[in-house]
Amino acid sequence: MEFHAVICCGKGVNLNPLSKVKETGIAKALLPIGNKPMIEYVLEWCDQGQFREITVVTDSESNEDIGKVVESYSIKTRTENSQLSTIKMNIFDGDSTGEILELFENDPSEFILLPCDFITDLPPQVLIEQYRNRESDDIAMTVHYLNQFESIDKKSLTHYYTVYSEDCHLLDIHSKDSVELSKALELRAQMVWRYPISKVSTKLLDSFIYFISNDALQIIKRELPDYRLKSATKILRDLGRRSWKHSDQKNGISLFVLPNECSFVRSDNIPAYMEANRYIMKLRAKAQQQPPQAKEKGAATVGADSVVGENTLLGERTSVKKTVVGKNCKVGKRCRLTGCVLLDNITLEDDVVLENCIIGQNAIIHNKARLTNCNIEGSYTVAKGSQIKGETLTNLFIEGESASDSEDSEDNSDGYDSYEDDFEDDFEDDGLFER
């Protein structure tokens, strides 16, 4: 097909302490969802669309690790179906997504910018046809969605004031922080005159899926000289503003809202990452629907909505419910795991109770510890008999020596890079290479 899919692999700042932001973490694109790297879900989605080419863009630090997973996926899928498009790797160490447009400025095909962290049951053909059926003078399309998972804390989601026309064209975007700071939503009179029946939404979430035409790329290079310093979201916003900032009518930006019938989630923060795992587990449980099997007396119990990775040992009378357990883990006797995500190579001693926790790789939790609503950094050690609720436990490195530290999870809820400028640039980066 005529589209070039570009998958942007971010650093995962909002997935701290699991992501590569910490030395003990792993690349965001490789964080497992249902024991499968999250980027594989995006690659599978792209393969459904049969795009002409797929490019995975990573920073130099994560390129090798992500490249191995992409190569393994490519060998597995391309051997079975030779008609699938090739997958290329591209190193990008810039600070803003606008810079990556330079990588494809000589590409004759239209391209789609994608994050590495989304899961959806909506086929790519729906978006492709929506883009093809856009108005003749539209040069790009941005995709938005409504949060369908009530368990995801609204504070963890990035909300904008999205302004769009009656016929679903993007007109402007303002950050929620800037509006609260000024205590007013500033709308230009020129926009209101041209689009008197406009809508403003704070519920629409940006999926960071952008269809960009060759015409749009040429306009960006010609009219936005500082595009290299901007996020893709700001570039699309500036293109949307062209439709009302000039005396003559300029090309528009289509805004497509995903239908309520489909599911869509981005694992770009800890609550959403947990919910994505639960979503995948529910799908697998429905697909399997196996009758209960007889088990040996005293053997561990694993629920149908749970998954246990290869070479993982479960002790006697251990219960695993609504939980993902990674590879090469050792779980002791009489442990209770409910609604948790455990990465690889984790050790749980006897009588450990975990509820709604995410445990980083190589962590050790000693016996009779009880953790509720906690996030544990990789390689962290939880002391015997600890009873902790609602905290993020991280390693503290001082002059080459490590110690343990804990932080209240609420204090870390907004731990990501953002900046505020004037009215022209008044909201956060899109986070494709940060969050």
C-alpha positions in Angstrom: 0.0 0.0 0.0 1.0 3.6 -0.3 1.6 4.3 3.4 4.9 4.2 5.3 4.3 3.5 9.0 6.8 5.1 11.4 6.8 3.7 15.0 8.3 6.1 17.5 9.8 4.3 20.6 10.0 6.7 23.5 12.0 6.7 26.7 9.1 5.9 28.9 9.4 8.8 31.4 5.9 8.1 32.7 6.7 4.4 33.1 9.4 5.1 35.7 10.7 3.1 37.6 10.1 0.2 35.1 11.5 1.9 32.0 15.0 2.7 30.8 14.9 6.0 32.7 16.4 3.9 35.5 19.5 1.8 34.9 17.6 -1.2 36.3 14.7 -0.7 33.8 14.2 -1.9 30.2 13.4 0.0 27.0 9.8 1.2 27.0 9.0 -0.6 23.7 10.1 -3.9 25.3 8.0 -3.7 28.5 5.8 -6.8 28.4 2.0 -6.7 28.2 0.7 -10.2 28.7 4.3 -11.4 28.6 4.8 -10.0 25.1 6.8 -6.8 24.3 4.4 -3.9 23.8 5.9 -3.0 20.4 4.8 -6.4 19.0 1.2 -5.4 19.3 1.9 -2.3 17.2 3.8 -4.4 14.7 0.9 -6.9 14.4 -1.4 -3.9 13.9 0.8 -2.6 11.1 0.9 -6.0 9.4 -2.8 -6.0 9.3 -2.6 -2.8 7.3 0.0 -4.2 4.9 1.8 -0.9 4.7 4.4 -0.4 2.0 7.2 0.0 4.6 7.5 -0.1 8.4 10.2 1.9 10.2 11.0 1.6 14.0 12.7 4.7 15.3 14.6 4.4 18.6 17.4 6.2 20.4 20.9 4.8 20.2 20.8 3.4 23.7 17.8 1.2 23.1 18.4 0.4 19.4 20.2 -2.9 19.9 17.8 -4.4 22.4 14.7 -3.3 20.4 16.3 -4.3 17.2 16.7 -7.9 18.4 13.0 -8.2 19.3 12.0 -6.6 16.0 14.3 -9.0 14.1 12.9 -12.0 15.9 9.4 -10.9 15.2 10.2 -10.2 11.6 11.8 -13.6 11.0 8.8 -15.3 12.6 6.1 -13.5 10.7 7.9 -12.9 7.3 8.8 -16.6 7.0 5.1 -17.5 7.2 4.0 -14.6 4.9 6.5 -13.2 2.4 4.1 -10.5 1.2 4.4 -8.6 4.5 6.4 -5.3 4.2 9.9 -5.0 5.5 10.7 -3.6 8.9 13.6 -1.2 9.2 15.4 0.3 12.2 16.3 3.9 12.4 18.4 5.6 15.2 17.1 9.0 16.4 18.7 10.9 19.3 16.8 14.1 18.9 14.6 15.9 21.5 11.4 16.4 19.5 9.3 14.4 17.1 9.4 17.2 14.6 13.0 16.3 13.8 12.1 12.9 12.5 10.3 14.5 9.6 13.7 15.2 8.2 14.4 11.4 8.0 11.5 11.0 5.6 11.5 14.2 3.6 12.5 12.5 0.4 10.1 9.6 0.9 7.5 9.7 -1.9 4.9 7.8 0.1 2.5 9.3 2.7 3.4 8.2 6.2 1.7 7.5 9.5 3.4 8.4 12.8 2.6 5.8 15.5 3.5 5.4 19.2 5.0 2.1 20.3 2.6 1.6 23.2 -1.0 1.3 21.9 -3.3 -1.7 21.8 -6.6 -1.7 19.8 -9.0 -4.1 18.2 -9.8 -1.5 15.5 -8.3 -2.7 12.2 -6.0 -0.2 10.5 -8.1 -0.3 7.4 -10.8 1.7 9.2 -8.3 4.6 9.7 -6.9 4.2 6.2 -10.3 4.5 4.6 -11.2 7.4 6.9 -8.1 9.2 5.7 -8.7 8.3 2.0 -12.2 9.7 2.3 -11.2 13.0 3.8 -12.1 16.2 2.1 -10.0 17.0 -0.9 -8.2 19.9 0.6 -7.3 18.2 3.9 -3.6 17.5 4.1 -3.4 15.4 7.3 -5.5 13.5 9.9 -5.1 13.2 13.6 -6.8 10.4 15.6 -8.4 10.9 19.0 -10.2 8.6 21.4 -12.2 8.6 24.6 -10.9 6.7 27.7 -13.0 3.5 28.1 -11.2 2.1 31.1 -12.6 3.5 34.4 -9.8 2.0 36.5 -7.3 4.3 34.8 -6.8 7.3 37.0 -7.8 10.4 35.1 -4.9 12.4 36.6 -2.5 10.1 34.8 -4.0 11.0 31.4 -2.8 14.0 29.4 -5.9 16.1 28.8 -6.0 19.0 26.4 -8.7 21.5 25.5 -9.2 20.3 21.9 -11.1 22.8 19.7 -12.6 21.4 16.5 -15.2 22.4 13.9 -18.7 21.0 13.4 -17.4 18.9 10.5 -14.6 17.5 12.6 -11.5 19.5 11.6 -8.9 20.4 14.1 -8.8 24.1 14.9 -6.6 24.5 18.0 -5.3 22.7 21.1 -4.6 24.2 24.6 -3.0 22.5 27.6 -5.2 22.0 30.6 -2.4 23.5 32.8 -2.2 26.7 30.8 -6.0 27.2 30.9 -6.0 26.7 34.7 -3.1 29.0 35.1 -4.7 31.8 33.1 -8.2 30.9 34.5 -9.6 31.3 31.0 -9.6 29.5 27.7 -8.4 32.0 25.1 -10.0 31.6 21.7 -9.0 33.9 18.8 -11.9 36.0 17.5 -10.8 35.2 14.0 -11.4 31.5 14.6 -14.8 32.1 16.1 -15.9 34.3 13.2 -14.9 31.7 10.6 -16.1 28.7 12.7 -19.0 30.0 14.8 -20.2 26.5 15.6 -17.0 25.0 17.1 -16.7 22.5 19.9 -14.3 22.3 22.8 -13.6 19.0 24.5 -11.5 18.0 27.5 -12.4 14.4 27.2 -10.8 13.7 23.9 -7.4 12.1 24.2 -4.8 12.3 21.5 -3.8 8.8 20.3 -0.6 10.3 18.7 -1.6 8.5 15.5 -1.1 11.0 12.6 -1.6 10.6 8.9 0.7 13.1 7.1 0.5 13.7 3.4 3.4 14.9 1.1 1.6 18.2 0.7 1.6 18.6 4.5 5.3 17.9 4.7 6.0 20.5 2.1 3.9 23.1 3.9 5.6 22.2 7.2 9.1 22.8 5.7 8.0 26.0 3.9 5.8 27.7 6.6 7.1 26.3 9.9 10.8 27.0 9.9 11.2 25.9 13.6 9.3 22.6 13.1 12.5 20.6 14.1 12.1 22.0 17.6 8.4 21.1 17.9 6.5 18.0 18.8 4.3 16.4 16.2 1.3 17.4 18.2 2.3 21.1 18.0 3.0 20.8 14.3 -0.5 19.3 13.6 -1.9 22.1 15.8 -0.1 24.8 13.8 -1.4 23.2 10.6 -4.9 23.2 12.0 -4.6 26.9 12.9 -3.8 27.7 9.3 -7.5 27.1 8.4 -8.5 30.3 10.2 -5.4 32.4 10.8 -5.3 33.6 7.1 -7.7 35.7 5.1 -8.0 33.0 2.5 -9.1 29.4 3.2 -6.1 27.1 3.9 -5.9 23.3 3.9 -7.5 21.6 6.9 -6.6 18.8 9.3 -9.1 16.1 9.7 -9.9 15.0 13.3 -11.2 11.4 13.6 -12.6 10.1 16.9 -12.4 6.4 17.4 -15.9 4.8 17.6 -17.1 3.6 21.0 -17.4 0.1 19.7 -13.7 -0.4 19.6 -11.1 -0.6 22.4 -8.0 1.6 22.5 -5.4 2.0 25.3 -1.9 3.5 25.4 0.5 2.1 27.9 2.3 5.4 28.4 1.9 5.6 32.2 1.8 3.1 35.1 -2.0 3.0 35.6 -2.6 2.5 31.8 0.2 -0.1 31.6 -1.5 -2.1 34.3 -4.9 -1.8 32.6 -3.5 -2.9 29.3 -2.2 -6.1 30.9 -5.7 -6.7 32.4 -7.3 -6.1 29.0 -5.1 -8.6 27.3 -5.7 -11.2 30.1 -9.4 -10.8 29.7 -9.2 -11.3 25.9 -7.1 -14.5 26.4 -9.4 -15.8 29.1 -12.4 -15.4 26.7 -10.5 -17.0 23.9 -9.5 -20.1 25.9 -12.6 -20.8 27.9 -11.2 -24.1 29.1 -13.1 -26.1 31.6 -11.5 -26.3 35.1 -8.8 -29.0 35.3 -8.1 -31.2 38.2 -4.9 -30.4 40.0 -2.8 -32.1 42.6 -3.5 -31.5 46.2 -1.5 -28.5 47.4 -0.5 -27.4 43.9 -0.4 -23.8 42.9 -3.6 -22.3 41.5 -3.4 -20.1 38.3 -6.7 -18.4 37.2 -7.8 -18.4 33.6 -7.3 -14.6 33.5 -3.6 -15.0 34.4 -0.5 -16.1 32.6 2.8 -17.5 33.8 6.0 -17.2 31.8 8.5 -19.9 30.8 10.7 -21.5 33.5 8.8 -19.9 36.3 8.3 -22.0 39.4 5.2 -21.6 41.7 5.4 -23.0 45.2 2.7 -25.1 46.9 -0.7 -23.5 47.7 0.3 -20.3 45.8 -2.7 -18.5 44.3 -2.4 -16.4 41.1 -5.4 -14.3 40.0 -5.7 -11.6 37.3 -1.9 -11.5 37.3 0.9 -11.7 34.7 4.1 -13.4 35.9 7.2 -13.2 33.7 9.9 -15.7 32.8 12.4 -17.3 35.1 10.6 -16.2 38.3 10.6 -18.1 41.6 7.5 -17.8 43.7 7.5 -19.4 47.1 4.8 -21.3 49.0 1.5 -19.9 50.1 1.9 -16.7 48.1 -1.2 -14.7 46.9 -0.9 -12.6 43.8 -4.0 -10.6 42.7 -4.1 -8.1 39.9 -0.3 -7.8 39.6 2.3 -7.6 36.8 5.6 -9.3 37.5 8.4 -8.9 35.0 11.2 -11.4 34.5 13.6 -13.0 37.0 11.7 -12.0 40.1 12.1 -13.9 43.4 9.2 -14.1 45.9 9.8 -16.0 49.1 7.1 -17.8 51.1 3.9 -16.2 52.3 4.2 -13.0 50.2 0.9 -11.2 49.4 0.8 -8.8 46.5 -2.3 -6.8 45.4 -2.4 -4.5 42.4 1.4 -4.2 42.3 3.9 -3.9 39.4 7.3 -5.5 40.2 10.4 -4.7 38.1 12.8 -7.4 36.8 15.3 -9.0 39.2 13.5 -7.7 42.3 13.5 -9.8 45.5 10.6 -9.8 48.0 11.4 -11.6 51.2 8.9 -13.8 53.1 5.7 -12.5 54.7 5.9 -9.2 52.9 2.5 -7.7 52.1 2.4 -5.0 49.4 -0.7 -3.2 48.1 -0.9 -0.7 45.1 2.9 -0.5 44.9 5.4 -0.1 42.1 8.8 -1.7 42.6 11.9 -0.8 40.6 13.9 -3.6 39.1 16.6 -5.2 41.4 14.9 -3.7 44.5 14.9 -5.8 47.7 11.8 -5.7 50.0 12.6 -6.7 53.5 11.0 -9.5 55.4 7.6 -8.8 56.9 7.2 -5.4 55.2 3.7 -4.0 55.0 3.6 -1.3 52.4 0.6 0.4 50.7 0.5 2.9 47.8 4.2 3.6 47.4 6.8 3.5 44.6 10.0 1.7 45.9 13.2 2.6 44.0 16.9 2.1 44.4 19.0 5.0 45.5 22.5 5.1 43.9 25.2 7.1 45.8 28.8 7.2 44.5 28.5 3.8 42.9 26.8 2.2 45.9 23.2 1.4 46.0 20.6 1.7 48.7 16.9 1.4 48.9 14.5 4.3 49.0 10.7 4.8 48.8 8.6 7.5 47.3 4.9 8.1 47.7 3.3 7.2 44.4 1.2 10.4 44.4 4.3 12.5 44.5 5.5 10.8 41.3 2.2 11.0 39.4 3.4 13.9 37.2 7.0 12.8 36.8 7.4 13.7 33.1 9.0 16.5 31.2 6.8 19.4 30.2 7.2 23.0 29.5 5.0 26.1 29.1 5.6 28.9 26.6 3.4 31.7 25.3 0.0 31.3 23.7 1.6 30.0 20.5 3.3 27.0 22.3 1.3 26.5 25.5 1.2 22.7 26.0 3.3 19.7 26.7 5.4 17.7 24.2 3.5 14.8 22.7 5.9 12.5 24.5 6.5 10.0 21.6 10.2 10.2 22.6 9.7 11.0 26.3 6.6 9.4 27.7 
